Amino acid sequence: MYNNIMDSLKTARQVFETEIEALIKIKDNLDDNFLKIVDDIVGCEGKVIITGMGKPGHIARKMSATLASLGTPSFFLHPAEALHGDLGMVSPNDIVIVISYSGESDEITRILPNIKLIGAKLIAISGNPNSTLVRHSDYAYIFPDFSEACTLNLAPTTSTTATLVLGDALAIAASERYGFTESNYALYHPSGSLGKKLLLKVSDLMYEGKENAVVPENTTLIDAIIEMSGKVLSMVSVVDGEGKLQGILTDGDLRRLLSDKADIYHLNVCEVMTKNPCIAANDLLAIDALRMFKENTKIVMPVVDSEGRAVGAIRLQDIINAGIVI
């Protein structure tokens, strides 16, 4: 049993070594055709379409997804489906990158003449410079010689890893040419943590309208308490005749009044409200509001617009629940 385990570890390490050696070899042999593909991706007026059959097809899907997430319009085209009508997705302004290490996969070779007739630029990624794929392509990136990590040297292993890394290199190099930024990334990943940090605003999370407790400054304290108790938050905003925020009353303020035995039945809300409270602008990024909450040890804040009008309220917990962290 021990020997079997050691043999498996030896095999696993050999797989790593074989694939790492291939990647180093490819890195050291990147040529002008790699740069040409980057140029064509950046200059493409249509879409960058990636296709491949079998395991290279899985890599093609991932390559397309990475390109798209880093600013290059791209989609995966299944070669078998292409033979049954999906070639209609290809236009003359597109680039079609075809992945086939042998360059002789039947599903691949059968779609090449049609891609040429459509007029799209055809780029091959292959390990066989004399293949049908390479002969039909406008140009090709050819891998240097390496062995598959499979002990039989048959199953696509090293070749798929090599293509995966090459695709990442193309996508990242192209994104740098575009000047792709964190804000761009957030735009394409609105549900990711970075997207939420860079895109989600206070106005997206605040309580507004009927959910937000607001009273005029001449309101009695009792009526302000009733308004506050009938809404979601433990805070009521006090506004002037133009709707501009004058102060707030919180349940904490109310507890202090009761503790001091104040005559709450004969007070006006403006007499006991907290003036000049910590406020959040409605166009403030939620992550910046989170920093304000933590710096001021608040759990709820009123929200105002650019004119100082009370337009809502926001809770610390709702920002945290949205998945925003510092």
Backbone bond lengths (Angstrom), bond angles and torsions (degrees), N, CA, C in turn:
res aa  C-N    CA-C-N  psi(-1)  N-CA   C-N-CA  omega(-1)  CA-C   N-CA-C  phi
1 M - - - 1.458 - - 1.530 110.76 -
2 Y 1.333 116.20 -44.79 1.460 121.24 -179.78 1.526 110.38 -60.64
3 N 1.337 115.92 -42.98 1.465 119.73 -179.82 1.531 111.20 -63.25
4 N 1.342 115.96 -39.01 1.467 119.37 179.22 1.528 111.18 -62.88
5 I 1.354 115.23 -40.32 1.465 119.74 179.46 1.521 110.03 -64.28
6 M 1.326 116.20 -44.51 1.464 120.57 -179.32 1.519 111.11 -64.97
7 D 1.343 116.19 -37.31 1.472 119.45 177.40 1.521 110.48 -63.96
8 S 1.330 116.75 -39.65 1.460 120.33 179.42 1.517 111.02 -65.73
9 L 1.334 116.36 -40.41 1.461 119.43 177.58 1.534 110.91 -64.43
10 K 1.321 115.98 -39.07 1.463 120.35 178.60 1.526 110.18 -63.10
11 T 1.330 115.94 -43.24 1.465 120.38 179.19 1.525 110.70 -63.72
12 A 1.339 115.93 -44.05 1.461 120.21 -179.43 1.517 111.56 -61.37
13 R 1.338 115.42 -43.68 1.469 118.85 179.47 1.529 111.33 -64.85
14 Q 1.323 116.06 -34.52 1.448 120.03 178.72 1.530 111.31 -66.76
15 V 1.345 115.50 -36.72 1.465 119.66 176.23 1.528 109.95 -60.74
16 F 1.340 115.65 -47.06 1.460 119.20 178.15 1.526 110.96 -59.19
17 E 1.316 116.18 -47.07 1.458 120.06 -177.31 1.523 111.70 -61.92
18 T 1.338 115.88 -43.23 1.465 120.00 -179.29 1.523 111.33 -62.21
19 E 1.337 116.04 -45.27 1.459 119.16 -177.28 1.529 111.74 -72.94
20 I 1.320 117.28 -37.52 1.467 120.24 177.22 1.520 110.55 -63.92
21 E 1.326 116.81 -43.85 1.470 120.20 178.71 1.529 110.76 -59.64
22 A 1.337 115.97 -40.24 1.471 119.62 179.26 1.524 110.69 -65.25
23 L 1.328 116.79 -42.95 1.461 119.91 -179.80 1.521 111.65 -63.29
24 I 1.323 116.48 -40.71 1.472 119.83 177.14 1.526 110.50 -62.79
25 K 1.316 115.76 -41.46 1.463 120.39 179.49 1.525 110.81 -63.32
26 I 1.327 116.12 -43.16 1.469 120.01 179.03 1.525 110.22 -65.46
27 K 1.329 116.85 -43.79 1.467 120.56 179.35 1.524 111.05 -57.28
28 D 1.326 116.16 -43.06 1.462 120.47 -177.68 1.523 112.54 -74.81
29 N 1.352 116.88 -12.00 1.461 119.80 -177.12 1.535 112.98 -116.52
30 L 1.343 116.91 16.43 1.461 118.64 175.52 1.528 109.11 -59.88
31 D 1.329 115.82 130.68 1.461 119.47 -171.98 1.521 112.17 -120.40
32 D 1.339 115.20 -170.68 1.459 120.60 -177.74 1.528 112.07 -63.65
33 N 1.324 116.84 -26.46 1.461 118.42 179.64 1.522 111.65 -68.06
34 F 1.329 116.92 -31.20 1.467 119.33 173.47 1.522 109.53 -62.00
35 L 1.328 116.74 -47.34 1.463 120.97 179.24 1.523 111.28 -63.44
36 K 1.330 115.83 -34.84 1.462 120.18 179.48 1.529 110.66 -65.72
37 I 1.342 116.52 -39.33 1.467 119.35 177.08 1.524 110.05 -63.33
38 V 1.332 117.42 -43.30 1.466 120.71 178.10 1.528 109.83 -59.71
39 D 1.331 116.74 -45.57 1.470 120.62 178.68 1.524 110.99 -57.73
40 D 1.333 116.30 -45.01 1.463 119.90 -177.90 1.525 111.64 -68.36
41 I 1.332 117.18 -36.52 1.464 120.25 177.20 1.531 110.19 -62.97
42 V 1.330 115.78 -47.64 1.465 120.35 -178.37 1.529 111.13 -64.98
43 G 1.323 116.83 -36.73 1.455 120.50 -177.68 1.516 114.78 -89.84
44 C 1.321 117.42 1.50 1.470 120.56 -176.18 1.528 110.83 -66.14
45 E 1.340 116.39 129.17 1.459 121.38 178.86 1.532 111.90 -90.35
46 G 1.322 116.20 -10.98 1.455 120.54 177.68 1.505 110.94 -113.62
47 K 1.335 116.18 -131.92 1.458 121.98 -179.67 1.533 109.32 -112.01
48 V 1.325 114.52 153.72 1.461 120.39 172.42 1.525 107.00 -96.10
49 I 1.317 115.73 111.81 1.465 121.87 -175.44 1.525 108.33 -103.07
50 I 1.319 116.44 128.97 1.460 121.47 -179.43 1.523 108.37 -113.50
51 T 1.324 116.76 134.42 1.457 120.15 178.69 1.517 110.43 -138.91
52 G 1.305 114.64 152.74 1.458 122.02 178.27 1.514 107.84 -174.48
53 M 1.324 116.45 157.63 1.463 121.37 -177.16 1.516 110.33 -114.19
54 G 1.336 116.50 142.37 1.464 120.43 179.08 1.513 110.94 70.77
55 K 1.321 116.20 -138.66 1.465 120.25 -178.07 1.525 111.88 -63.46
56 P 1.336 119.80 -39.25 1.476 118.33 172.96 1.530 112.12 -58.76
57 G 1.334 116.79 -28.21 1.454 119.82 176.41 1.513 112.02 -65.64
58 H 1.348 116.85 -38.75 1.465 120.07 176.09 1.527 110.00 -61.73
59 I 1.320 116.21 -41.59 1.461 120.46 178.68 1.527 109.92 -66.06
60 A 1.342 116.62 -38.82 1.463 120.56 179.24 1.528 111.01 -60.62
61 R 1.341 116.71 -40.41 1.464 120.41 177.50 1.525 110.81 -60.06
62 K 1.323 114.72 -45.45 1.461 118.44 -178.76 1.531 110.54 -67.07
63 M 1.320 117.73 -40.30 1.456 120.96 179.22 1.526 110.38 -60.36
64 S 1.325 115.91 -45.18 1.465 120.57 179.57 1.523 110.94 -62.49
65 A 1.324 116.54 -42.55 1.464 120.57 -179.52 1.526 111.19 -63.87
66 T 1.337 117.05 -39.19 1.461 120.59 179.21 1.518 110.90 -68.26
67 L 1.328 117.10 -43.05 1.458 120.10 176.15 1.523 110.80 -57.00
68 A 1.326 116.50 -47.20 1.462 120.51 -177.88 1.520 111.73 -62.70
69 S 1.326 116.93 -41.01 1.461 120.11 -177.05 1.520 112.49 -71.04
70 L 1.346 116.25 -17.70 1.464 120.63 179.54 1.523 112.54 -109.62
71 G 1.332 115.95 22.00 1.452 119.22 168.43 1.507 117.70 103.01
72 T 1.345 118.77 1.04 1.457 121.30 179.32 1.524 109.80 -104.30
73 P 1.330 119.38 115.89 1.468 120.36 176.59 1.530 109.97 -58.46
74 S 1.321 116.63 121.35 1.461 119.74 -172.35 1.521 110.43 -154.33
75 F 1.330 116.29 151.73 1.462 120.46 170.64 1.527 109.86 -150.10
76 F 1.328 114.80 160.69 1.460 121.86 179.62 1.523 109.07 -91.89
77 L 1.323 116.72 136.73 1.463 122.91 176.66 1.521 108.32 -117.11
78 H 1.328 116.50 118.18 1.465 119.56 177.77 1.522 108.44 -76.53
79 P 1.339 118.66 124.45 1.467 120.26 -174.93 1.522 113.74 -62.20
80 A 1.333 118.09 -34.47 1.462 119.64 178.74 1.521 111.00 -68.27
81 E 1.349 116.31 -41.31 1.462 120.05 176.92 1.527 110.52 -68.52
82 A 1.333 116.13 -30.94 1.470 119.64 178.17 1.513 110.82 -60.56
83 L 1.339 116.52 -34.05 1.467 121.12 179.73 1.522 112.34 -69.84
84 H 1.334 116.38 -13.86 1.462 120.61 -176.72 1.531 111.67 -119.75
85 G 1.312 116.31 35.16 1.455 119.97 171.60 1.511 116.50 117.69
86 D 1.352 118.21 -21.23 1.460 118.54 -176.63 1.524 113.30 -72.63
87 L 1.339 117.78 -7.89 1.461 119.58 172.53 1.527 110.94 -63.70
88 G 1.334 115.87 -15.81 1.456 119.74 175.54 1.519 112.99 -64.74
89 M 1.333 116.71 -14.61 1.466 120.65 176.74 1.520 112.32 -77.15
90 V 1.320 116.51 -16.07 1.467 121.63 -174.88 1.520 109.44 -90.37
91 S 1.335 115.96 133.69 1.466 121.34 178.68 1.525 109.75 -123.08
92 P 1.334 118.00 164.78 1.471 121.14 -178.94 1.522 114.17 -61.11
93 N 1.336 117.25 -22.90 1.469 119.99 -179.45 1.524 113.19 -84.62
94 D 1.326 117.07 -3.10 1.457 121.05 -175.54 1.519 112.00 -87.09
95 I 1.319 113.86 162.56 1.469 122.46 168.36 1.519 106.45 -112.64
96 V 1.304 116.99 133.24 1.461 121.56 175.75 1.520 108.23 -113.75
97 I 1.319 115.97 114.71 1.471 121.44 176.37 1.519 107.67 -99.50
98 V 1.326 115.73 119.07 1.462 121.57 -175.68 1.523 109.07 -107.56
99 I 1.330 116.20 126.05 1.462 121.59 -178.47 1.524 109.46 -107.23
100 S 1.288 116.13 118.82 1.472 121.51 174.08 1.514 107.56 -158.90
101 Y 1.336 116.66 114.32 1.459 119.19 -175.91 1.526 111.00 -65.35
102 S 1.330 116.38 -39.57 1.473 119.22 177.83 1.519 111.85 -80.63
103 G 1.353 115.46 -28.38 1.454 119.74 -177.59 1.517 113.47 74.08
104 E 1.331 117.03 12.31 1.472 120.12 -175.43 1.530 113.19 -128.10
105 S 1.358 118.02 10.19 1.465 119.70 178.40 1.521 109.34 -58.75
106 D 1.330 116.33 132.27 1.460 120.86 -173.05 1.522 111.97 -59.05
107 E 1.350 116.81 -45.72 1.467 119.55 -178.18 1.531 111.47 -62.48
108 I 1.328 115.00 -30.66 1.461 119.89 179.46 1.528 111.15 -74.37
109 T 1.304 116.24 -50.68 1.471 119.46 -175.12 1.527 111.88 -63.88
110 R 1.333 117.03 -27.59 1.469 119.83 -177.14 1.537 112.77 -74.77
111 I 1.336 117.84 -22.87 1.467 118.73 -178.92 1.536 112.30 -93.09
112 L 1.334 117.64 -11.23 1.465 120.12 -174.20 1.530 113.44 -61.89
113 P 1.347 119.93 -46.87 1.464 119.14 -179.58 1.530 112.87 -59.96
114 N 1.321 117.07 -36.94 1.465 120.46 -179.29 1.526 111.75 -69.46
115 I 1.325 116.17 -38.11 1.467 119.00 177.10 1.524 109.96 -62.31
116 K 1.327 115.72 -40.44 1.466 120.06 178.15 1.527 110.50 -64.44
117 L 1.341 117.23 -40.65 1.466 120.85 -179.97 1.533 111.11 -65.69
118 I 1.314 116.64 -36.59 1.470 120.69 177.97 1.519 110.10 -63.70
119 G 1.326 116.24 -33.54 1.457 120.48 178.01 1.510 115.11 102.83
120 A 1.350 118.02 4.74 1.462 120.47 177.29 1.520 110.07 -72.76
121 K 1.316 115.99 150.97 1.468 119.66 175.96 1.520 108.50 -73.00
122 L 1.322 116.17 134.80 1.463 121.92 -175.79 1.522 109.18 -114.30
123 I 1.332 115.56 119.84 1.470 122.28 -178.79 1.516 108.47 -120.70
124 A 1.323 116.41 130.34 1.467 121.35 -179.26 1.516 110.72 -101.62
125 I 1.317 115.40 143.28 1.468 122.43 166.34 1.516 105.44 -121.70
126 S 1.317 116.24 113.60 1.460 120.31 -169.92 1.521 110.58 -152.08
127 G 1.335 113.50 168.54 1.457 119.32 174.39 1.514 111.59 -110.51
128 N 1.338 116.15 3.55 1.471 121.40 -175.68 1.525 109.99 -123.46
129 P 1.330 117.49 100.78 1.466 120.49 -176.57 1.522 113.93 -67.03
130 N 1.320 117.62 -16.74 1.466 121.49 -177.80 1.526 112.63 -104.00
131 S 1.301 116.92 15.69 1.465 121.23 -174.17 1.529 111.72 -79.52
132 T 1.335 114.06 164.09 1.464 120.52 175.30 1.522 110.51 -60.04
133 L 1.319 116.88 -41.01 1.462 121.08 179.28 1.517 111.18 -57.98
134 V 1.314 116.95 -50.08 1.467 120.80 -177.00 1.525 110.99 -64.90
135 R 1.322 116.77 -38.61 1.468 120.03 -179.43 1.528 111.91 -64.38
136 H 1.328 117.21 -33.19 1.459 120.70 -178.75 1.534 112.96 -85.57
137 S 1.315 117.75 -11.60 1.462 120.95 -173.31 1.522 112.06 -85.17
138 D 1.325 115.12 155.92 1.473 119.89 173.64 1.521 109.78 -65.10
139 Y 1.310 116.24 -39.50 1.465 121.31 170.70 1.521 107.38 -164.27
140 A 1.324 116.13 172.82 1.470 119.72 -173.10 1.522 111.08 -142.09
141 Y 1.336 114.33 148.16 1.459 119.93 165.03 1.527 106.30 -98.83
142 I 1.314 115.92 119.97 1.465 121.39 -177.49 1.528 109.22 -107.40
143 F 1.329 115.64 126.05 1.454 119.99 176.81 1.526 110.58 -69.18
144 P 1.325 117.10 145.53 1.468 119.09 170.04 1.530 109.54 -67.81
145 D 1.313 117.23 164.24 1.461 121.12 -179.05 1.533 110.87 -64.22
146 F 1.314 115.87 134.49 1.464 121.71 171.50 1.516 108.35 -156.09
147 S 1.316 116.19 165.86 1.465 121.22 -179.64 1.518 110.06 -99.18
148 E 1.339 114.70 148.16 1.461 118.02 171.42 1.527 108.39 -69.44
149 A 1.330 116.59 148.46 1.462 120.59 179.63 1.521 111.89 -72.17
150 C 1.324 116.73 -19.95 1.466 121.26 175.31 1.522 109.77 -56.43
151 T 1.322 117.45 133.35 1.467 120.62 -177.56 1.523 112.18 -61.82
152 L 1.334 116.44 -21.50 1.465 120.71 176.39 1.523 111.87 -90.13
153 N 1.331 116.25 -4.92 1.460 122.77 -176.79 1.534 110.95 57.34
154 L 1.346 115.23 37.02 1.464 119.58 -176.45 1.536 112.47 -121.49
155 A 1.339 117.58 -52.19 1.465 120.66 -175.67 1.524 110.57 -68.33
156 P 1.340 117.57 134.69 1.470 119.92 177.02 1.523 110.54 -60.48
157 T 1.282 116.86 111.54 1.470 122.72 -179.73 1.530 108.63 -133.18
158 T 1.314 116.49 -73.45 1.464 119.55 176.99 1.519 111.17 -58.90
159 S 1.326 116.74 -40.28 1.467 120.01 -176.36 1.527 111.73 -65.92
160 T 1.338 117.19 -38.03 1.464 118.83 179.03 1.527 111.09 -73.05
161 T 1.338 116.92 -37.25 1.470 119.69 175.83 1.525 109.95 -62.16
162 A 1.331 115.70 -43.96 1.467 120.48 -179.75 1.525 110.99 -60.76
163 T 1.326 116.74 -42.54 1.461 120.57 -179.20 1.525 110.90 -68.33
164 L 1.331 115.56 -38.35 1.462 120.26 178.04 1.524 110.77 -59.07
165 V 1.324 116.65 -47.88 1.462 120.97 -178.16 1.531 110.27 -68.99
166 L 1.323 116.53 -38.43 1.462 119.84 177.08 1.532 110.33 -60.69
167 G 1.329 116.63 -42.37 1.457 120.24 177.98 1.516 112.21 -62.12
168 D 1.342 116.78 -41.54 1.461 120.06 176.57 1.528 110.46 -61.38
169 A 1.321 116.36 -42.35 1.466 120.62 -179.33 1.529 110.63 -63.01
170 L 1.325 116.84 -41.57 1.468 120.55 178.73 1.524 111.02 -63.79
171 A 1.334 116.49 -46.07 1.461 120.81 -177.41 1.522 111.38 -63.95
172 I 1.324 116.33 -43.00 1.461 119.89 -177.47 1.521 110.93 -71.41
173 A 1.341 116.83 -41.37 1.464 119.81 177.78 1.523 110.85 -61.68
174 A 1.340 116.73 -41.27 1.468 120.29 178.56 1.523 110.72 -65.88
175 S 1.329 117.56 -41.36 1.466 120.55 -178.39 1.525 111.08 -63.64
176 E 1.323 116.90 -34.00 1.466 119.97 177.21 1.518 110.48 -67.47
177 R 1.328 116.74 -37.49 1.464 120.32 176.88 1.531 110.16 -63.20
178 Y 1.328 117.26 -37.57 1.461 120.83 179.12 1.526 112.03 -70.43
179 G 1.329 116.99 -18.46 1.457 119.88 -170.97 1.516 111.04 73.94
180 F 1.337 115.34 36.85 1.461 122.21 -176.87 1.520 109.97 -64.27
181 T 1.347 116.93 130.42 1.456 122.19 -174.73 1.525 111.65 -118.09
182 E 1.331 115.40 176.17 1.468 120.73 175.95 1.525 110.81 -59.78
183 S 1.325 116.30 -37.22 1.464 119.60 -179.85 1.522 110.76 -66.18
184 N 1.340 116.94 -39.45 1.459 120.22 176.20 1.519 110.27 -62.24
185 Y 1.340 115.94 -44.33 1.463 120.83 -179.14 1.533 110.08 -61.20
186 A 1.330 115.26 -42.68 1.464 119.60 179.98 1.523 111.19 -62.50
187 L 1.345 116.28 -35.74 1.459 120.44 -179.66 1.521 111.33 -61.12
188 Y 1.343 116.83 -36.75 1.458 121.62 -179.35 1.528 112.77 -89.88
189 H 1.345 117.13 -6.80 1.468 121.62 -179.62 1.528 109.63 -131.64
190 P 1.335 117.94 58.11 1.468 119.39 -174.58 1.512 114.69 -63.34
191 S 1.354 118.25 -23.42 1.458 120.32 -179.23 1.519 112.78 -91.63
192 G 1.323 116.91 -7.09 1.453 120.28 178.30 1.520 110.79 -79.61
193 S 1.324 116.58 165.48 1.466 120.22 -177.33 1.519 111.45 -62.20
194 L 1.348 117.43 -39.01 1.455 119.46 179.04 1.519 110.43 -67.57
195 G 1.337 116.82 -41.42 1.456 120.35 178.91 1.517 111.57 -59.16
196 K 1.322 116.28 -43.22 1.460 119.85 179.54 1.526 110.87 -64.88
197 K 1.323 116.67 -39.62 1.461 119.78 -179.33 1.526 111.64 -64.93
198 L 1.322 116.78 -37.84 1.456 120.46 -173.13 1.525 113.89 -95.07
199 L 1.327 118.05 -13.89 1.460 120.05 -174.63 1.521 114.31 -119.10
200 L 1.332 117.57 -34.99 1.463 120.70 -173.28 1.528 110.21 -72.40
201 K 1.328 115.89 127.63 1.453 121.20 -178.65 1.524 110.72 -110.93
202 V 1.325 114.30 167.42 1.455 120.21 178.11 1.528 110.38 -57.10
203 S 1.331 116.98 -39.82 1.466 120.85 -178.74 1.522 112.66 -62.12
204 D 1.351 117.03 -22.09 1.464 120.27 178.76 1.524 112.26 -77.83
205 L 1.331 116.87 -19.56 1.464 120.63 -173.38 1.521 113.83 -118.41
206 M 1.316 118.08 -11.96 1.463 120.51 -172.24 1.524 112.06 -74.21
207 Y 1.329 114.81 158.70 1.460 122.55 171.47 1.533 106.82 -87.42
208 E 1.313 116.29 132.56 1.457 119.64 -177.37 1.517 110.11 -142.77
209 G 1.331 115.26 174.85 1.457 119.43 178.48 1.516 112.40 60.45
210 K 1.328 116.04 -131.42 1.461 121.55 -176.39 1.521 112.94 -68.78
211 E 1.328 116.89 -16.86 1.472 119.95 179.23 1.521 112.23 -82.09
212 N 1.322 116.87 -14.55 1.458 121.43 -174.78 1.524 110.46 -103.50
213 A 1.324 117.63 124.96 1.463 122.67 -179.15 1.529 110.27 -80.50
214 V 1.325 116.95 121.59 1.468 122.97 179.88 1.532 108.17 -138.84
215 V 1.355 116.46 136.85 1.471 120.74 175.80 1.527 109.32 -136.90
216 P 1.341 117.53 152.45 1.474 120.75 173.94 1.523 110.31 -68.43
217 E 1.324 116.30 158.74 1.467 119.99 -175.26 1.523 113.22 -70.04
218 N 1.342 118.33 -15.70 1.467 120.12 178.15 1.527 112.85 -92.09
219 T 1.345 116.64 12.17 1.464 121.62 -178.79 1.527 110.66 -74.47
220 T 1.315 116.89 143.34 1.463 119.96 175.30 1.527 109.29 -69.29
221 L 1.295 115.67 154.76 1.462 120.01 -179.98 1.523 110.94 -60.52
222 I 1.319 117.35 -39.92 1.464 121.03 -179.48 1.528 110.36 -61.07
223 D 1.333 117.20 -44.73 1.467 120.21 179.72 1.530 111.20 -66.41
224 A 1.339 116.45 -34.14 1.461 119.99 177.20 1.529 110.83 -66.27
225 I 1.332 115.19 -38.55 1.470 119.78 178.19 1.527 110.04 -65.42
226 I 1.316 116.51 -41.33 1.472 120.43 178.96 1.525 110.14 -62.94
227 E 1.338 116.35 -43.06 1.472 120.35 178.40 1.530 110.76 -61.42
228 M 1.333 116.52 -44.46 1.459 121.16 -178.91 1.525 111.00 -64.67
229 S 1.312 117.46 -42.54 1.469 121.03 -176.28 1.520 112.09 -69.62
230 G 1.330 116.87 -21.20 1.456 119.56 -178.97 1.523 114.04 -88.81
231 K 1.326 117.63 0.70 1.465 121.81 -178.64 1.527 111.10 -116.49
232 V 1.322 115.76 175.11 1.465 121.66 -173.41 1.522 111.97 -68.72
233 L 1.328 116.75 -39.87 1.460 120.41 -171.60 1.527 112.26 -95.79
234 S 1.312 115.50 157.02 1.466 122.03 178.95 1.522 109.84 -91.17
235 M 1.344 116.28 49.40 1.458 122.04 -177.84 1.514 109.15 -157.52
236 V 1.318 116.23 143.77 1.456 121.57 174.14 1.522 108.08 -127.18
237 S 1.339 116.31 134.29 1.461 121.62 177.60 1.523 109.24 -88.87
238 V 1.320 115.82 137.70 1.460 122.19 179.77 1.527 108.04 -108.02
239 V 1.336 117.14 125.64 1.463 120.81 -173.18 1.520 111.15 -125.80
240 D 1.356 114.63 158.98 1.464 119.71 175.48 1.526 109.58 -88.37
241 G 1.321 116.27 -170.01 1.447 120.14 -176.44 1.517 114.33 -64.81
242 E 1.334 117.78 -20.19 1.467 121.84 178.80 1.533 112.14 -96.12
243 G 1.325 115.85 4.95 1.452 119.68 179.84 1.514 114.14 82.52
244 K 1.342 116.75 9.06 1.465 120.09 -179.34 1.524 110.24 -82.31
245 L 1.303 115.28 140.52 1.462 121.58 -175.85 1.524 110.91 -66.86
246 Q 1.323 115.71 129.05 1.472 121.90 176.86 1.517 112.29 -110.05
247 G 1.336 115.32 -23.91 1.455 119.30 -179.21 1.520 109.95 172.62
248 I 1.330 115.80 -176.64 1.464 120.39 179.10 1.527 109.45 -139.30
249 L 1.305 114.02 155.40 1.468 121.06 171.82 1.518 106.94 -123.51
250 T 1.332 117.10 127.63 1.461 121.58 -179.99 1.521 109.90 -115.62
251 D 1.314 115.24 168.19 1.463 118.21 176.97 1.518 110.92 -65.01
252 G 1.341 116.52 -26.48 1.468 119.80 175.27 1.514 111.60 -65.78
253 D 1.361 115.45 -40.58 1.470 119.16 176.54 1.528 110.27 -61.61
254 L 1.336 115.69 -42.04 1.462 120.82 -178.55 1.533 110.92 -63.54
255 R 1.333 116.86 -41.60 1.476 119.46 179.40 1.520 110.85 -63.14
256 R 1.320 116.76 -38.82 1.468 119.98 179.11 1.535 111.01 -66.10
257 L 1.343 115.76 -38.98 1.466 119.00 177.86 1.528 111.18 -62.85
258 L 1.323 115.47 -44.17 1.466 119.71 179.41 1.519 111.08 -65.87
259 S 1.335 116.02 -37.37 1.463 119.72 178.67 1.524 110.74 -64.82
260 D 1.350 116.20 -33.04 1.472 120.83 179.30 1.526 111.91 -86.47
261 K 1.356 115.63 4.99 1.466 121.83 179.41 1.527 112.26 58.15
262 A 1.344 115.64 39.57 1.468 120.47 178.26 1.530 110.13 -70.47
263 D 1.305 116.32 149.32 1.465 122.10 178.98 1.530 108.23 -82.86
264 I 1.323 116.98 83.33 1.466 121.81 -172.63 1.522 112.59 -67.15
265 Y 1.346 117.19 -15.40 1.461 120.05 -177.69 1.535 112.12 -82.81
266 H 1.310 117.17 -11.14 1.459 119.56 -177.56 1.526 112.04 -126.49
267 L 1.298 116.28 25.91 1.469 120.64 178.68 1.515 110.36 -113.82
268 N 1.336 115.33 151.77 1.457 121.80 172.29 1.525 107.96 -96.73
269 V 1.320 117.35 147.36 1.461 120.23 -176.13 1.523 112.00 -60.54
270 C 1.336 117.44 -33.29 1.462 119.02 -178.29 1.530 112.82 -69.32
271 E 1.355 116.02 -15.53 1.463 119.87 179.34 1.536 111.66 -78.69
272 V 1.310 116.62 -24.95 1.471 119.32 -173.49 1.537 113.03 -120.88
273 M 1.313 117.22 -3.82 1.481 119.61 -177.39 1.521 110.85 -68.41
274 T 1.323 115.76 159.63 1.461 122.26 174.40 1.522 107.74 -85.25
275 K 1.326 115.48 114.03 1.452 120.01 179.26 1.530 109.89 -85.50
276 N 1.335 115.96 153.90 1.472 121.98 -179.46 1.539 112.39 51.78
277 P 1.332 117.04 52.35 1.477 118.92 179.94 1.525 110.75 -72.65
278 C 1.297 114.49 167.62 1.465 120.12 172.81 1.529 107.64 -69.70
279 I 1.340 117.65 125.12 1.460 121.30 -175.53 1.528 110.57 -123.91
280 A 1.339 114.86 158.98 1.466 121.70 176.23 1.523 108.50 -120.39
281 A 1.312 116.27 135.36 1.463 120.44 174.87 1.525 109.23 -76.24
282 N 1.324 116.74 146.05 1.472 119.10 -176.41 1.518 112.99 -66.57
283 D 1.359 117.53 -23.50 1.466 119.84 179.01 1.521 112.64 -96.67
284 L 1.325 117.08 9.97 1.466 121.59 177.77 1.526 109.70 -72.45
285 L 1.329 117.35 138.96 1.453 120.03 175.00 1.526 109.42 -62.64
286 A 1.310 115.97 141.00 1.463 120.53 -177.52 1.526 111.40 -59.86
287 I 1.331 116.70 -34.67 1.471 118.90 -179.52 1.526 110.70 -66.46
288 D 1.353 117.49 -33.51 1.459 120.10 177.20 1.528 110.57 -72.10
289 A 1.334 116.00 -33.99 1.470 119.05 174.53 1.520 110.42 -64.72
290 L 1.332 116.44 -37.62 1.465 120.54 177.97 1.532 110.44 -61.01
291 R 1.322 116.35 -40.66 1.474 119.77 177.46 1.529 110.26 -63.17
292 M 1.331 116.83 -40.29 1.464 120.48 178.20 1.526 111.14 -62.24
293 F 1.330 116.30 -42.72 1.462 120.13 178.42 1.522 110.66 -58.22
294 K 1.326 115.72 -46.01 1.465 119.60 -176.16 1.523 111.67 -71.01
295 E 1.332 117.19 -37.55 1.466 120.54 -179.38 1.521 111.87 -69.69
296 N 1.345 116.23 -31.82 1.462 120.39 -176.03 1.521 113.44 -106.16
297 T 1.329 116.28 5.24 1.477 123.26 179.86 1.529 111.92 47.95
298 K 1.335 114.84 49.94 1.460 121.12 177.13 1.519 109.60 -107.37
299 I 1.344 115.87 159.99 1.460 120.26 174.82 1.528 111.57 -117.57
300 V 1.338 116.22 -13.95 1.466 120.52 177.78 1.530 107.94 -149.62
301 M 1.337 115.78 143.64 1.459 120.54 178.38 1.525 110.00 -138.00
302 P 1.341 117.23 146.32 1.458 119.67 171.81 1.527 109.62 -73.61
303 V 1.311 115.82 154.04 1.464 121.72 -179.99 1.521 108.41 -118.44
304 V 1.333 116.26 133.91 1.460 121.27 -179.80 1.518 110.24 -124.39
305 D 1.340 115.53 158.26 1.461 119.68 175.36 1.522 109.91 -91.28
306 S 1.310 117.12 -170.26 1.470 121.07 -175.41 1.527 112.28 -67.04
307 E 1.332 117.39 -19.48 1.468 121.69 178.52 1.521 112.69 -94.65
308 G 1.326 117.56 2.20 1.453 121.15 -179.91 1.507 113.83 84.40
309 R 1.336 117.65 9.44 1.465 120.88 178.77 1.526 110.11 -78.59
310 A 1.320 115.62 139.15 1.469 120.53 178.38 1.524 109.14 -72.62
311 V 1.325 116.02 116.98 1.471 120.23 -176.71 1.520 113.21 -119.15
312 G 1.325 117.70 -4.05 1.456 118.92 -179.51 1.513 112.06 173.77
313 A 1.313 114.63 -168.42 1.464 122.21 177.00 1.526 107.48 -150.58
314 I 1.313 115.71 149.76 1.463 120.12 -178.19 1.522 109.83 -133.78
315 R 1.338 115.12 142.56 1.464 121.61 179.10 1.523 110.51 -105.66
316 L 1.313 115.07 146.94 1.457 121.30 174.31 1.520 111.02 -56.81
317 Q 1.325 117.24 -44.01 1.464 120.77 -174.88 1.515 112.27 -63.84
318 D 1.341 117.54 -32.08 1.467 119.49 -179.56 1.524 111.74 -69.85
319 I 1.315 117.41 -31.73 1.455 120.90 175.68 1.519 109.44 -69.01
320 I 1.322 116.58 -43.87 1.471 120.79 178.74 1.531 110.24 -63.79
321 N 1.323 116.35 -41.86 1.476 120.33 179.66 1.519 112.45 -63.95
322 A 1.335 116.57 -25.13 1.473 120.12 178.31 1.517 111.76 -75.90
323 G 1.328 117.76 -4.41 1.461 120.58 176.88 1.511 113.98 91.20
324 I 1.330 116.75 14.65 1.459 120.72 -179.83 1.517 108.65 -92.58
325 V 1.322 115.57 127.15 1.470 121.28 178.40 1.527 109.00 -133.36
326 I 1.289 115.60 157.13 1.462 121.69 175.90 1.515 109.03 -105.38
